[in-house]
Amino acid sequence: MPLSNDQVIAILRTVNDPELDQDLVSLGMVKNVQVAGDTVDVHIELTTPACPLKAVIMRDVQQALQRIGARTVNVEFSASARTPAHALRNILPQVKNVLAIGAGKGGVGKSTVAVNLAVGLHRQGAAVGLMDGDIYGPSMPAMLGIKGRLPQLREGMLIPHFVHGIHAVTIGSLVEQDQPLIWRGPMAHAAFKQLFSDNTQWPALDYLIVDLPPGTGDVPLTLCQLRPLTGAVIVATPQQVALDDCIRAAHMFQQLNVPILGIVENMSFFLDPATGAEHDIFGRGGAEKAAQRLGMPFLGSIPLFPELRVNSDNGTPLANFHGNPKLTNALETIVANLAAQVALRNLQPRSPQLNIV
């Protein structure tokens, strides 16, 4: 007996997405099925372009269909980042997910991580925006190689720079270089709001990454007032002082009802290029232990690679994904883990929202 579409759909209900732990049909990932004799074509839409387990899904689909008599199984993939079920998108409805990158203290490489997450998600096929929300000390002009470049205007709205495949906005493009930015609370709130939504014409995005100022001040509160977030990523270095601040930042996001998508350990160790020896300059593994203690995902670690510093100074973040294979692997691991956490978060039910009067 030839296979039918109903048989194919039924067997695909037994195949789970390994990260989301639900079957592909219930998740709405099976977009099309065509059966011709013992040949089956299946179109699967992944929940994120950066899906780390696409090969596993392909294998499981092929094996399941072969069990019911299919001789040839062709699996076509597409991807579309989803939106949190709980999100009220009155502001920036064209943006599916807003991700905050935060840290309890300065100097831990938060902005470096934010830039490379944005570029890494773009490389996986996502439409990505990056907002330099560190309005006290914007570093994106240097890291993106756009120092001295003014953003374009359209009908009085800022058009984000399109650079390295991402759409980027930074207040550093709107002020004189080396000018100190001194803000009181209401001024910081107003400046951030204008960049985030009021005066910026963002395109349709899968992810908008917001690099926050370090610490637990006004700007994170402003962001959470403007729109519910998909979640936050916390960046820390391994030493105890930094981890104490990391835990405080985690508690801040929790109090603001922002899910923690994970913790990243930056400057994890130094790999001697001459000998291959690993030196734990700031200790190692502290961020992972903090994640375990807090019951939060650990997204990965980034060792001290000279190339990362050089490419940041030169404004060439894409080079981080084409040079040192160990650096590339570290960054791609964190990108994949973050995308998986976003997909998991977007399956969860609505949570209480911050309401500030």
N, C-alpha and C positions, 0 to 999 in steps of 0.2 A: 504493500500500500504506500502511495506517495505521501510525503509529509504535508501537513496543513499548517497554515499560519497559527491556528489555535494551539496546535501541538507545540509549535516553536515558542509561543508566548508562555504557555504553561511550564515548559522546562526552564525558560529564562526566569521564572518566578522562584526557582531554586538556586539561582546564582546571585550571590551577595556582592555588593561593593565592599571590599575588604576593610576600608577605612570607616565607612558609614554604617556597616553591619545591618544593612537592609537590602532587600532584593532589588534588582535593576528595574523591574517593571513597576513596583510600588514607588520607587524614587522618580519615576518618569524619565528614566535615562534611555529607554528603548524607544527610538523615534520612528523606526521603519523596519519592516521585515518583508523580505521577498523570498519565495520558495519556488524553485524550478527543478522538479524531480528530486534528486538527492543533493542539490546545491542550495545553500541558504546564505542569503546576504542580510546582515544585521547592521543597522546604524545605531551606535551608542553615543549619547551626548553626555560627556563627563561634566561633573559639577564644578570643575575648575580647570582652566587650561594647564595648570601646573601639577596635574594629577601624578603622583609618584608611582602609582601602581597600575598604570595602563596595561602593561604587559601581563600582569596577573589577571586582570579582567578579561583580556583577550584569550588567554589560555583557558580560563574557567568557562567562558562562553563556548569556545570550540569543543572542549571536552564534553560539556553538557549536551550539545547538539549532536555530537558523534554518537553519544549513548542511545539516541533515539533514531539513528539510522542515517544521519547526514554524512555524506562522504567529503564534500567540500564546504567549508565554512569561511566566508569572507566577512571580516569585521571592519567596518568603517567607523572612525571616531571623529567627533567634533567636540567642542567644549563651550560652556557658557557659565560664567560665575553667577551664582545665585545671590538673592537678597535675603537678609534675615526676615523670618516670618513676622517678627515683632516690630520691624522698623516702620516708623511713620515718616515718610519721605516728603514732607511739605517743603523742606529746603533741599535743594539739589536733587530733584527726583531722577535726574539722568545718571546719578552715581549709585551703583549697586551696594558698595561696601566702603565705609570709612574706617580706616585702621589708624590708631594713634600709636606713635613710637615714643616711649617715655623712658625716663631714668630718674633715680632719686637724687643724683648728683651730676655735676658736669665733669667732662674729661674722660668719659667712659667709651666714647666713640659712637654715641647715639645717632648723630647725623650721618656718619659713615655707614652705619647699618641701614638707616632709612633709605639712603640713596641706592645702596646695592640691593635692598629688597625690591625697590621700585623697578630698577633695571632688570633684576632677575625675573620678576613676574612678567615684565614685558617680553623677555626672551622666551617665555613659555607660551606666548600668544595672547596675553591679556592686554586690555586697554587700561593704562595706568596713569594716574596723576600723582604729583608730589607737591605738597604744600610745605614750604619752610615756615612753620609756625613758631620757630624760635625767634620771636620779634625783638629779643634783647641782644642777641648775638648771631645774626644769620650767617651761616657758613656755606649755603648752597651755591652762591655765585662762583666761589672758587671750586667747589667739588664738581659742579656741572660745567665748568668752563664758560660761564656766561658773564664774567665780570665786565662791567661797563656797558652791557647790552640792555637797552631799555625795552620793556615789553610793548607790544603793539596794542593799540586801542581800537575798539569797534563800538560805535554808538555809546561812548563813554564808559565802556567796560574793558577791563584788562583781558587780553588774550594770553593765556599761558605760553611761555617759551616751549617750543617743541624741540627737544634735545635728547640724544641717546635713546630715541624711541618713546620717551615719556613726556607728559605735559606738566610743566613745572612753574610754580609761582613762588617768589621770594620777595620780602620787603627790601632785601639787599639790592634789588634792581631799581628801587624807587628812591633811594637816598644816596648821598655822596659816599664814595668809598672811604672807609676808616672813620666815618662819622659815628660817634657814640649814640646809641638809642636809649633814651632815658624816659621811662613810662611810669606814670602812676596807674593804679588799678583800672579806673574807668577808661583811661587812654589806651591801655593794653587791650582791654575788652573790645573797644571800638575798632582799633587797628586790626585785630585778629578777625573780627566779624566781617570787616570790609574785604580782607583778602580771601577769607574762606567762602563767602557766599555773595555779599552785597555787590561787590565791584569786580568780580571775576567771572568770566564766561567759560566755565568748564565744559568740555565736550562730554559725550556719553562715555562713562568709565566703568570698568569692572571693579577697580580698586582705587580709592583715593587715600594715599598715605600721608599722614600729617606728622611732621617732625616737631614735637613739642619742646618748649624750654625745659631744662632740667629742674627737678624739684617738684613741689606740690603747691604751686601758686595759683594765680588767677586764670591763666590761659587754659589749663585742662578743664577747669570749671566752666569757662566760656564755651569750649568745644562741646561739652556734654549738654549744655543748655540749648545749643543751636540745633543739634540733631542726634538721635540715638546712634551709638557707634556699634559696628559689628564687634569690635574688641580692641584690645591694646596689647602691644608687645613691650616688654621691659628689657632694657639693655643694662648689663652690669659687667664689671671686671671681677676676677676671682677673689680679691682680698677682702677681709672681713669688713673693713670700713665701708667699702662700696656695697657689700651685700646687705649691711644694715639699712643703707639708704634704699636699696632695691626693694627690700621688704616693706619699707614705709611707702614707696611708690605703689606697690601692689595693693596695700591697704587703702591708699587714696582712691585708686580706680574701683576697688570693691565698694567703697562708700558712695561712689558716684554711679553705682550699678552698671559699671562697664566690665564685661567679661575679659579675663586675661587669656589671650590666645597663646601666650608662652613667654619664656625668658630666654634671652640670648647671652651667652658668655663671650665677651670680646677680650682680646689680648690674652687668650687662654694660656699660651706658652710661646716660647721663641724656639724656632727650629734653626739650628746652626747650619748655614748652607755649606760650610766646609766639611763638617764632621757628621752631620745628620743628627747630632745630639739634641735632645729636647731640654730646655731650661725653663723651669717654672718661676718666672720673674715675679709674678704677682700671686703665686700659688696657682692651683688648678682645681677645677671641679666644684668650686664654691657655689657658682650659680646653679649648677645642676642639683646640688644638695638643697639650696634654697627653694628650688622648684618642687622638689620632693616634699620638703617640709610644709610648703604652702599648698600642696596638692594641685600644682599647676604643670602644664606641659613644659618640657625643656626642648627648645627648638634646635639647639646645636651650639657649637663653639667655633670661634674664629681665632686661630693662632696669630701671633705677631709676625706678619709677612711684610718685608720691606716694600714689596710691590703694591700692597694695599695703600700704604702711605704715599708712595710716589704717584700712583694713579689718582689718588684723592687730591694731591697738590696740583697735579696737571689738569684736573678736570676731565679725566678720561675713564669713567667707571666701567665702560664696556670692556676695557682691557683686563679687568679683574677676572673676566670669564674666558679669556683666550690665552693667558700666559701660563702662570704657575698652576699645574693641574691640581695641586693640593689646595690652593686657595679657591680655585673654581669649585672643587668638590665640596669644600666647607660652605661656601655661599649657596650652592645649588641645593645642598641638604636642608639648609635653613629655609630657603624659599619653598621647597616642596613641603616641608613640615608645616610652614605657616599656611600655605594654600589648603592643606588637609584640615587644619584646625578651623579655618574660615568655613569650609564646607560642612564640618561637623556642627559648628555654631549655628549655621543657617538652617539646620534641621530642628533646632530646639524651639520649644514654645515661647510665647511672649513672656518677658520678664518685667518686673516693676520698673517704671521709668523715673528718672530724676525730675522732680517738679520743684522749681525754685521760684519763689515769689519775690 
